[in-house]
Amino acid sequence: MNFYGFDNTYFLILIAMGISMLAQRWVTSTFNKYSEWQTSKAVTGKEAAEVILRAHNINNVTVEHTSGSLTDHYDPTNKVLRLSDATYDRTSVAAVAVAAHECGHALQDADNYGFMRLRAGLVPIVNFTSRVSMPLIFIGFILGYAGLVNIGIIAFSAVLVFQLVTLPVEFNASNRAMKILDGTILTQDEIAPAKKVLRAAAFTYVAAALGTALQILRFVLLSRRRNN
Ligand SMILES: [Zn+2]
C-alpha cells in the first residue's frame, strides 16, 4: 500500500483550509467591527426582525434568543427565527443586518422561494451521502476498487451540489435584507457597513463550497493516479 499519493495532492487540502480560515477571520472581524457601531435608531435585532416580519404580513414566525456566537438562523420547520447573543438584544449595525438577513429566509419560506425548497429537498440525500462517501472512498483506495472510489466521489459530489444550491439562498436572503433596511431601519450611512457584514457572512458559504470542490478534485486526481 503506497500512501505517498495522499501526500502529493495534500496541498489542495491546505488551500481549502486556508480559504476556510480566511473566511472565518473575515466574518468574525467584520462582525466584531460593526458590532461596535450603534444604529442611530437604536433598534435591537429582535425589534428589527419583528418589524420586518409584521411589515410583510408574516405573523406565524416567532423571534427567539439562542446561545452562541454567529449561530443566528431561521428554522422553517418550527417557524422560529433565532438570534444569538450579539444580535438579539443589541442595537448594532451588525445585529440589525444579521436579523434582517434571517428575516430574508423567513420571506423566502413564505413565498416558496425555489432554491430554498430545492435545498430542503436535498437535505435527506446529502445527510446520507455525506455519511457514506468517505468510507467508500477510503475502502475503495485500500482494496484497490476503482468502482467503489468513483461511487464514493459521486456521493461526495452531492455535498457540493447542496453547498452550491445554498449560495443563491444566502445571497437572496441578504439582497432582501438590504432592500428592506435601506432607508427604513438603517440610515443611509449605515447601509454600507451592513452590506459588509452580510458580504463577509456570505463568503463563508462560498469558502465551504470551494473547500468541497478542492477535496473532490483531490480524490479524482488520486483515483486517476491509481488507475494509471
Ligand atoms: Zn442565511
Residues whose N, C-alpha, C, O or C-beta is under 5 A from the ligand:
A	BS01	ZN	E170 A173
